[in-house]
């Protein structure tokens, strides 16, 4: 940053100081100049305007844009406030780009009171009218990048008098909140490893948390200058932080466990000890980050400025190689966008001409036809031939029902799986053969085939093929490989079903290759309950990991292909590791009566997600372990590595 300072603006060009929104609003903006608060997705700057209006005792009208009712309310509010000198804030105006054109014209002709101000909050998008951007004052808001920047922004956004107010312990409470807020927000960059999804943790949460701390500290201190740490109501603060203020946004049970873990670790009396470790082992040398020793805002600011500008994922409780996961995600997204940007050039428009290949002239020579074909069509033909070579061509038999096997929950499940696979295989093979003939100029195109051509030449999986859940944006090549493996498993299922119920039960199943993973787990539970005469509520799932297939009893089933992220299985227990992913070669699941379960030692409950997007939870499994921090490090099990 020193080089940039010297080159462009001298000292202070890059600064940690907060933007003075009040000074800009009062001195740099006129009544007919809208203030555009542009935010990245998931960030909300409206709280800054609301706080400023409260501090200045200025009347502010808040209106959410997005409906016809909102438009009429906005126009009435602007007309009234323009005469009286009040403020108006229109939220989420990016949802109505067409209406913004009318708003810009209205403001251009509007006669306003000198004190009137119009604020527009919006996400950064190219749909905003250019004339409105030119006419307004643009302020861009985004979360700071890095723990240091986040801490500094948080402390600089809170008035010094508020932080240093009695009791003396208040400043440290604010520091703990700033640290917690930085951790919570920074982990969003590592989604789905840091959190399973991008939650909208923002400054509104921070403001509410500050008010909560003030309320409980003031009520407990009763005006005293000092408050013993063990007298602070930590339990109440932890509950409010984890369940309401921040935790209220969370809808994933394992994200909630992670939130609870962070809250309990940070908001505790031990943080007032001088040797309390904020982060253990922040680098390869094993150094720890110790909480600063101070009771004033200035003490904590000095400590923050001494922090390095960049931090490793270990500061957030993640493995240090978590950056590789982010880079892989970005690379995959980049490749997907490149494939979708492939444009059809002018000479490739021949693909959409309705050529009549039924005449003798068109059938005479393939040389002319070959020369007339666009390049992408030739490439697509080669790809189609390759895909047809990968996908099994066998005709999948229909499983036959009998009086006996129809009673078996496992048989009924596999029957549905076979039906889905059989129908989808027929569709895919028919489509690929039609496309092959079109590329060879032997078949006329239809609207359906044109849509297939458009998708496949860009690497997109056609919608008519997506009859089971896959990661969003998955491209055609990995999908074909994955689909082929699924069909091969279907063929093994058919073969086992023909041998009888015993062979079907003892079949090792690739869980990620099923079309409905949750239904399989349910079917195994129903099977055991039916055979043993137990109720479903009496049964509990237990799991064991093996290096090769093992003998199965009547309560057990074999699963293969599971992936363990962030940990390894060693000596019958789970251990945290720096490895991104490891294979669970053979997993034995057993349904045991709850009264017969013997709980021995410490266990950790891990989520089993369908894929690395972590949006679909299939099941939860308990594993023995001697370690902690599995949730902090984002440890989870994946059914498939398809991405």
C-alpha positions in Angstrom: 0.0 0.0 0.0 3.0 2.4 0.5 3.8 2.2 -3.2 0.2 3.1 -4.1 0.2 5.9 -1.6 3.3 7.4 -3.0 2.3 7.0 -6.7 -1.3 8.3 -6.5 -2.3 10.1 -3.4 0.6 10.4 -0.9 0.1 9.5 2.7 -3.5 8.8 3.6 -4.6 7.7 0.1 -5.2 4.3 1.6 -6.6 4.8 5.0 -8.5 2.9 7.7 -10.7 5.9 8.5 -14.4 5.6 8.0 -16.2 7.5 5.3 -18.0 10.5 6.9 -21.4 10.0 5.4 -22.8 12.9 7.3 -20.3 15.4 5.9 -21.0 14.1 2.4 -24.7 14.4 2.9 -24.6 17.9 4.3 -21.8 19.5 2.3 -21.3 17.7 -1.0 -24.8 16.8 -2.1 -27.7 19.0 -3.1 -31.4 18.3 -2.8 -32.0 17.0 -6.3 -28.8 14.8 -6.3 -29.6 11.2 -5.2 -27.1 9.4 -3.0 -26.6 5.9 -4.4 -25.5 3.4 -1.8 -24.1 0.5 -3.9 -23.5 -2.7 -2.1 -22.2 -6.2 -3.0 -24.7 -9.0 -2.7 -25.4 -9.8 0.9 -24.3 -6.4 2.3 -26.8 -3.8 3.5 -25.8 -0.1 3.9 -29.2 1.2 4.9 -28.3 0.9 8.6 -25.8 3.7 8.1 -28.4 6.1 6.8 -30.8 5.1 9.6 -28.1 5.7 12.3 -27.2 9.0 10.7 -30.8 10.2 10.6 -31.2 9.2 14.3 -28.1 11.0 15.4 -29.1 14.2 13.4 -32.7 13.9 14.6 -33.8 14.0 11.0 -37.1 12.6 9.8 -36.5 9.6 7.5 -39.0 7.7 5.4 -38.1 4.1 4.5 -39.7 2.5 1.5 -38.9 -0.9 0.0 -39.1 -1.0 -3.8 -40.3 -4.0 -5.7 -44.0 -3.7 -6.1 -46.5 -1.3 -7.7 -47.6 -0.2 -4.2 -43.9 0.6 -3.4 -43.7 2.8 -6.5 -46.7 4.9 -5.5 -45.6 5.2 -1.9 -42.1 6.3 -3.1 -43.5 9.0 -5.3 -45.8 10.4 -2.6 -42.9 10.4 -0.1 -40.5 12.2 -2.4 -43.1 14.8 -3.3 -43.8 15.5 0.4 -40.2 15.4 1.6 -39.0 17.7 -1.3 -41.3 20.4 0.1 -40.7 19.9 3.8 -37.0 19.1 3.7 -37.2 15.6 5.1 -35.2 12.6 4.0 -36.3 9.6 2.0 -34.6 6.2 1.6 -35.7 3.8 -1.1 -34.4 0.3 -0.5 -33.4 -2.4 -3.2 -34.1 -0.1 -6.2 -32.1 -2.5 -8.3 -35.3 -4.7 -8.4 -37.0 -2.0 -10.5 -34.5 -0.7 -13.1 -37.3 0.4 -15.4 -38.9 2.6 -12.8 -35.5 4.3 -12.1 -35.6 5.8 -15.5 -38.8 7.7 -14.5 -37.3 8.6 -11.2 -34.3 10.2 -12.8 -36.5 12.4 -15.0 -38.6 13.3 -12.0 -35.6 14.4 -10.0 -34.3 16.5 -12.9 -37.4 18.6 -12.9 -38.2 18.5 -9.2 -37.8 21.7 -7.1 -36.5 20.7 -3.7 -36.1 22.1 -0.2 -32.4 22.7 0.6 -32.5 20.0 3.3 -34.2 17.3 1.2 -32.0 14.2 0.6 -32.8 11.0 -1.3 -30.9 7.8 -0.6 -31.1 4.8 -2.9 -29.8 1.4 -1.7 -29.0 -1.1 -4.4 -26.9 -4.1 -5.3 -24.1 -3.6 -7.9 -25.7 -4.5 -11.2 -25.3 -3.3 -14.9 -29.1 -2.8 -15.1 -29.1 0.6 -13.3 -29.8 3.5 -15.8 -26.6 5.3 -16.7 -28.2 8.7 -16.5 -29.2 8.1 -12.9 -25.6 7.1 -12.1 -24.3 10.3 -13.7 -26.8 12.4 -11.8 -26.2 10.9 -8.4 -23.4 10.6 -5.9 -22.2 7.0 -5.8 -20.9 5.4 -2.6 -19.8 1.8 -2.7 -20.0 -0.4 0.3 -18.5 -3.9 0.7 -17.3 -6.1 3.6 -13.6 -5.5 4.3 -11.2 -8.2 3.1 -9.3 -9.8 6.0 -9.6 -9.9 9.7 -7.4 -6.8 10.3 -9.5 -4.6 8.0 -12.7 -6.0 9.4 -11.6 -5.3 13.0 -10.5 -1.7 12.1 -13.7 -1.0 10.3 -15.8 -2.2 13.2 -13.9 -0.2 15.8 -13.8 2.9 13.6 -17.6 2.7 13.1 -18.3 2.8 16.8 -17.9 6.2 18.6 -14.9 6.3 21.0 -17.0 7.6 23.8 -19.4 4.6 23.6 -16.5 2.1 23.7 -14.7 3.8 26.6 -17.8 4.4 28.7 -17.8 2.9 32.2 -17.4 0.1 33.3 -13.9 -0.3 32.1 -14.6 -3.9 30.9 -16.9 -2.5 28.2 -14.1 -1.9 25.8 -12.9 -5.5 26.0 -16.5 -6.7 25.4 -16.6 -4.6 22.3 -13.3 -6.0 21.1 -14.6 -9.6 21.6 -17.6 -8.7 19.5 -15.5 -7.1 16.8 -13.3 -10.3 16.7 -16.4 -12.5 16.6 -18.0 -10.4 13.8 -14.7 -10.6 11.8 -14.5 -14.4 12.1 -18.2 -14.8 11.1 -17.9 -12.6 8.1 -14.5 -13.8 6.9 -15.6 -17.5 6.9 -18.2 -16.5 4.3 -15.4 -16.2 1.8 -14.8 -19.9 2.2 -18.4 -21.0 1.6 -19.3 -23.9 1.6 -16.3 -24.8 3.8 -16.6 -21.9 6.2 -20.4 -21.9 6.2 -22.6 -24.2 4.2 -24.1 -21.2 2.5 -23.6 -17.4 2.2 -25.6 -15.9 5.1 -26.2 -12.2 5.1 -24.2 -11.3 8.3 -23.9 -7.5 8.1 -23.6 -4.3 10.1 -27.2 -4.5 11.3 -26.2 -7.6 13.3 -23.2 -5.8 14.7 -25.3 -2.8 15.7 -27.9 -5.0 17.4 -25.1 -6.9 19.2 -23.5 -3.6 20.4 -26.9 -2.5 21.8 -27.3 -5.9 23.5 -23.9 -5.7 25.2 -24.6 -2.2 26.4 -28.0 -3.2 27.9 -26.7 -6.2 29.8 -23.5 -4.6 30.9 -25.3 -1.4 32.1 -27.9 -3.4 34.0 -25.3 -5.5 35.7 -22.7 -2.8 36.5 -25.3 -0.4 38.0 -23.1 2.6 37.4 -19.9 1.1 38.9 -16.6 1.8 37.2 -15.6 -1.9 37.2 -17.4 -5.1 36.6 -15.9 -8.4 37.6 -15.7 -10.7 34.5 -17.5 -13.5 36.4 -20.4 -11.2 37.1 -21.1 -10.5 33.4 -24.2 -12.5 32.2 -22.2 -14.6 29.7 -25.0 -17.2 29.4 -27.6 -14.6 28.3 -25.2 -12.9 25.9 -24.2 -16.3 24.3 -27.8 -17.3 23.9 -28.8 -14.0 22.3 -25.8 -14.0 19.9 -26.1 -17.6 18.8 -29.8 -17.9 18.7 -31.2 -14.5 17.7 -28.8 -11.8 16.6 -26.4 -13.8 14.4 -27.9 -17.3 14.7 -31.3 -16.1 13.6 -30.1 -16.2 10.0 -28.9 -19.8 10.1 -31.0 -22.6 8.8 -28.5 -25.5 8.9 -28.1 -27.4 12.1 -24.4 -27.9 11.7 -23.8 -24.2 10.9 -25.7 -23.6 14.2 -23.4 -25.9 16.0 -20.5 -24.0 14.6 -22.0 -20.7 15.6 -22.6 -22.0 19.1 -19.0 -23.2 19.3 -17.5 -19.8 18.3 -19.9 -17.9 20.6 -19.0 -20.0 23.7 -15.3 -19.8 23.0 -15.2 -16.0 22.5 -17.8 -14.8 25.1 -16.5 -16.2 28.3 -14.8 -14.9 31.5 -11.5 -16.5 30.5 -11.0 -13.8 27.8 -10.1 -11.3 30.5 -7.0 -13.3 31.3 -3.9 -11.8 29.7 -2.7 -15.2 28.2 -6.1 -16.1 26.6 -5.4 -17.5 23.1 -7.7 -16.1 20.3 -6.1 -18.5 17.8 -4.0 -21.5 18.4 -1.2 -22.3 15.9 -1.6 -19.4 13.5 1.4 -20.6 11.5 3.6 -23.6 10.8 5.8 -22.7 13.7 3.0 -23.3 16.2 2.7 -19.6 17.3 -0.5 -18.5 18.9 -2.4 -15.2 18.8 -3.0 -13.9 22.4 -5.7 -11.4 23.2 -4.4 -7.8 23.7 -3.9 -6.5 27.2 -5.8 -3.3 27.6 -9.0 -1.7 28.7 -9.3 1.3 26.4 -10.3 1.7 22.8 -6.9 3.1 21.9 -5.1 0.0 23.3 -7.1 -2.3 21.0 -6.6 -0.1 18.0 -2.8 -0.1 18.4 -2.9 -3.9 18.6 -5.0 -4.1 15.5 -2.7 -1.9 13.5 0.2 -4.2 14.3 -1.5 -7.3 12.9 -0.3 -8.5 9.5 -2.3 -7.4 6.5 -3.0 -10.9 5.4 -4.0 -13.9 7.5 -4.0 -17.6 6.9 -7.3 -19.6 7.1 -6.1 -21.0 10.5 -7.1 -17.6 12.0 -10.7 -18.6 11.2 -10.4 -22.1 12.5 -10.0 -23.6 9.0 -7.2 -25.8 7.7 -4.4 -23.7 6.0 -5.0 -25.4 2.7 -8.6 -24.1 2.6 -7.5 -21.5 0.1 -7.1 -24.4 -2.4 -10.8 -25.2 -2.1 -11.6 -21.6 -2.9 -9.2 -21.5 -5.8 -10.7 -24.7 -7.2 -14.2 -23.3 -6.9 -13.1 -20.1 -8.7 -11.4 -22.0 -11.4 -14.4 -24.2 -12.0 -16.7 -21.2 -12.1 -14.3 -19.5 -14.5 -14.3 -22.5 -16.9 -18.0 -22.7 -16.8 -18.4 -19.1 -17.8 -15.9 -19.5 -20.6 -17.9 -22.4 -22.0 -21.1 -20.5 -21.8 -19.5 -17.5 -23.6 -18.7 -19.5 -26.7 -20.4 -17.7 -29.4 -21.7 -19.0 -32.7 -20.0 -17.2 -35.5 -21.7 -16.1 -38.7 -20.6 -19.1 -40.7 -21.9 -21.4 -38.0 -25.4 -20.2 -38.6 -25.6 -23.0 -41.2 -26.4 -25.3 -38.3 -29.8 -23.7 -38.0 -30.8 -23.8 -41.7 -33.6 -26.1 -42.6 -31.7 -28.2 -45.1 -33.5 -30.9 -47.0 -31.4 -34.0 -47.0 -34.1 -36.2 -48.6 -33.2 -35.2 -52.1 -30.8 -37.2 -54.2 -28.6 -34.1 -54.7 -28.0 -33.9 -51.0 -27.3 -37.6 -50.7 -24.9 -37.8 -53.6 -21.7 -36.5 -52.0 -20.7 -36.4 -48.4 -17.7 -34.3 -49.3 -19.7 -31.2 -50.0 -21.7 -31.7 -46.9 -18.6 -32.2 -44.8 -17.1 -29.0 -46.2 -20.3 -27.0 -45.4 -20.4 -28.1 -41.8 -19.2 -25.5 -39.2 -16.2 -26.3 -37.0 -18.2 -26.6 -33.8 -20.5 -29.2 -35.4 -17.5 -31.3 -36.3 -16.2 -31.0 -32.8 -19.6 -31.8 -31.3 -19.8 -34.9 -33.5 -16.5 -36.1 -32.2 -17.6 -35.5 -28.6 -20.9 -37.3 -29.2 -19.1 -40.3 -30.5 -16.9 -40.2 -27.4 -19.9 -39.9 -25.0 -21.6 -42.8 -26.8 -18.5 -44.9 -26.2 -18.6 -44.1 -22.5 -22.3 -44.6 -21.7 -23.4 -48.2 -21.5 -25.5 -49.3 -24.4 -27.1 -52.3 -22.8 -30.9 -52.3 -22.5 -31.8 -52.3 -18.8 -34.5 -55.0 -18.0 -37.5 -54.1 -16.0 -37.6 -55.6 -12.5 -40.5 -58.0 -12.2 -42.7 -57.8 -9.1 -43.8 -60.9 -7.3 -46.1 -61.4 -4.3 -43.0 -61.8 -2.1 -40.6 -59.2 -3.3 -43.1 -56.4 -3.4 -43.2 -56.6 0.4 -39.5 -55.9 0.6 -38.8 -52.1 1.2 -35.4 -52.5 -0.3 -36.7 -54.2 -3.5 -39.3 -51.4 -3.9 -36.6 -48.8 -3.6 -34.3 -50.4 -6.2 -37.3 -50.9 -8.5 -37.8 -47.2 -8.6 -34.1 -46.6 -9.1 -34.0 -49.0 -12.0 -37.1 -47.3 -13.6 -35.6 -43.9 -13.4 -32.2 -45.0 -14.7 -33.8 -47.0 -17.6 -36.0 -44.1 -18.7 -33.2 -41.5 -18.5 -30.7 -43.8 -20.3 -33.2 -44.2 -23.2 -33.7 -40.4 -23.4 -29.9 -39.7 -23.4 -29.0 -42.3 -26.0 -31.8 -41.3 -28.3 -30.8 -37.7 -28.1 -27.2 -38.4 -28.7 -27.9 -40.6 -31.7 -30.2 -37.9 -33.2 -27.5 -35.3 -32.7 -24.9 -37.6 -34.3 -27.1 -37.9 -37.4 -27.7 -34.1 -37.5 -23.9 -33.5 -37.3 -23.4 -36.0 -40.1 -26.1 -34.1 -42.1 -28.4 -37.2 -42.2 -31.2 -35.8 -40.2 -33.2 -32.6 -40.1 -33.2 -30.5 -37.0 -36.2 -29.9 -34.8 -36.7 -27.2 -32.2 -35.8 -29.8 -29.5 -32.6 -30.8 -31.3 -31.7 -27.2 -31.8 -31.9 -26.6 -28.0 -29.7 -29.7 -27.4 -27.1 -28.5 -29.9 -27.1 -25.1 -28.3 -26.5 -26.5 -24.8 -24.0 -29.3 -25.7 -21.7 -27.2 -27.9 -21.4 -24.8 -24.9 -20.8 -27.7 -22.5 -24.1 -27.3 -20.7 -26.1 -30.3 -19.6 -29.6 -30.2 -21.3 -32.5 -29.6 -18.9 -34.3 -32.7 -20.2 -31.3 -34.8 -18.8 -31.3 -33.3 -15.4 -33.7 -35.7 -13.6 -31.6 -36.0 -10.5 -29.7 -33.5 -8.3 -26.2 -32.4 -9.4 -24.1 -29.4 -8.4 -25.3 -26.2 -10.1 -23.3 -25.3 -13.2 -21.8 -28.8 -13.7 -20.6 -29.2 -17.3 -21.4 -32.0 -19.7 -18.1 -34.0 -19.6 -18.1 -34.8 -15.9 -21.8 -35.3 -16.0 -21.5 -38.0 -18.7 -18.8 -39.8 -16.7 -20.9 -39.6 -13.6 -24.1 -40.8 -15.4 -22.3 -43.7 -16.9 -21.2 -44.9 -13.5 -24.7 -44.6 -12.3 -26.0 -46.8 -15.1 -23.4 -49.4 -14.4 -24.5 -49.5 -10.8 -28.1 -49.9 -12.1 -27.0 -52.9 -14.1 -25.4 -54.4 -11.0 -28.6 -53.9 -9.1 -30.6 -55.7 -11.8 -28.2 -58.6 -11.8 -28.4 -58.9 -8.0 -32.2 -58.6 -8.0 -32.4 -61.5 -10.4 -30.5 -63.6 -8.0 -32.8 -62.9 -5.1 -33.4 -60.8 -2.0 -30.2 -61.9 -0.2 -28.0 -60.8 -3.1 -29.8 -57.5 -3.3 -29.3 -56.8 0.4 -25.6 -57.8 0.4 -24.9 -55.6 -2.7 -22.4 -52.9 -1.9 -24.1 -49.6 -3.0 -22.4 -46.4 -4.2 -24.6 -44.0 -2.3 -23.7 -41.0 -4.4 -24.7 -42.9 -7.5 -28.3 -43.4 -6.5 -31.0 -41.1 -7.7 -32.5 -40.8 -4.2 -29.9 -41.2 -1.4 -32.3 -40.4 1.5 -34.8 -43.0 0.3 -32.2 -45.7 0.3 -31.3 -45.0 4.0 -35.0 -45.0 4.8 -35.5 -48.3 2.9 -32.6 -50.0 4.9 -34.2 -48.9 8.2 -37.6 -50.2 7.1 -36.1 -53.5 6.0 -34.5 -54.1 9.5 -37.6 -53.0 11.3 -39.7 -55.4 9.2 -37.3 -58.4 9.6 -36.8 -57.9 13.3 -40.3 -56.8 14.2 -39.2 -53.5 15.6 -40.7 -50.0 15.2 -38.8 -47.5 13.2 -38.4 -45.2 16.3 -36.6 -48.0 18.2 -33.7 -48.1 15.7 -30.6 -46.0 15.7 -28.0 -45.8 12.9 -24.4 -46.8 13.6 -21.4 -46.7 11.3 -18.0 -48.4 11.0 -15.3 -47.7 8.4 -13.2 -50.5 6.8 -10.5 -50.9 4.2 -12.3 -53.6 2.3 -15.8 -55.2 2.2 -16.8 -57.2 5.4 -19.4 -59.7 6.3 -22.9 -58.2 6.9 -25.5 -59.4 9.4 -29.2 -58.9 9.0 -29.0 -55.4 10.5 -26.2 -54.1 8.2 -25.6 -52.8 4.7 -22.5 -51.9 2.7 -21.8 -48.5 1.2 -18.8 -47.3 -1.0 -17.7 -44.1 -2.5 -18.1 -41.7 0.4 -15.6 -38.8 0.7 -14.3 -37.4 4.0 -13.4 -33.7 3.9 -10.9 -32.2 6.4 -10.3 -35.4 8.4 -9.1 -39.0 8.1 -10.1 -42.3 9.7 -7.3 -43.9 11.6 -7.3 -46.6 14.2 -11.1 -46.7 14.4 -11.3 -43.0 15.1 -11.6 -39.7 13.2 -8.7 -37.3 13.3 -8.4 -33.8 12.0 -6.0 -33.5 9.0 -4.7 -31.0 6.5 -5.8 -33.2 3.7 -8.7 -31.7 1.6 -10.4 -35.0 1.0 -9.9 -38.7 1.7 -11.8 -41.8 0.5 -13.9 -44.0 2.8 -13.3 -47.2 1.0 -16.1 -49.3 2.6 -18.7 -48.0 5.1 -20.8 -50.4 7.0 -24.1 -49.0 8.3 -26.2 -50.9 10.9 -29.6 -50.3 12.4 -29.4 -51.2 16.1 -32.1 -51.0 18.8 -31.5 -47.9 20.9 -31.7 -50.0 24.1 -28.9 -52.3 22.7 -26.5 -49.4 21.8 -23.4 -49.3 23.9 -22.0 -45.7 24.1 -18.3 -45.9 24.6 -16.0 -42.9 24.6 -16.4 -39.5 22.9 -18.2 -39.2 19.5 -18.7 -36.5 16.9 -21.8 -36.2 14.7 -20.9 -35.3 11.1 -23.2 -34.3 8.2 -23.4 -36.4 5.1 -24.0 -34.1 2.2 -24.9 -35.1 -1.4 -22.0 -33.1 -2.9 -19.5 -30.3 -2.2 -22.2 -27.6 -2.6 -23.5 -28.8 0.9 -27.1 -27.8 0.1 -28.7 -31.2 0.5 -28.2 -33.1 3.8 -28.6 -36.8 3.3 -28.0 -38.2 6.8 -25.9 -37.6 10.0 -23.4 -40.2 11.2 -21.7 -40.6 14.6 -17.9 -41.3 14.7 -15.6 -42.0 17.7 -12.9 -39.4 18.1 -10.5 -37.9 20.7 -10.3 -34.5 19.1 -12.4 -31.3 18.8 -12.8 -28.5 16.2 -14.4 -30.7 13.6 -17.1 -28.1 13.0 -14.7 -25.2 12.9 -12.7 -26.9 10.2 -15.7 -27.7 8.1 -15.4 -31.5 8.3 -18.1 -33.3 6.5 -18.8 -36.4 4.4 -19.8 -36.2 0.7 -21.7 -38.8 -1.2 -20.1 -37.8 -4.5 -17.2 -35.6 -5.6 -19.0 -34.5 -8.8 -18.5 -30.7 -9.1 
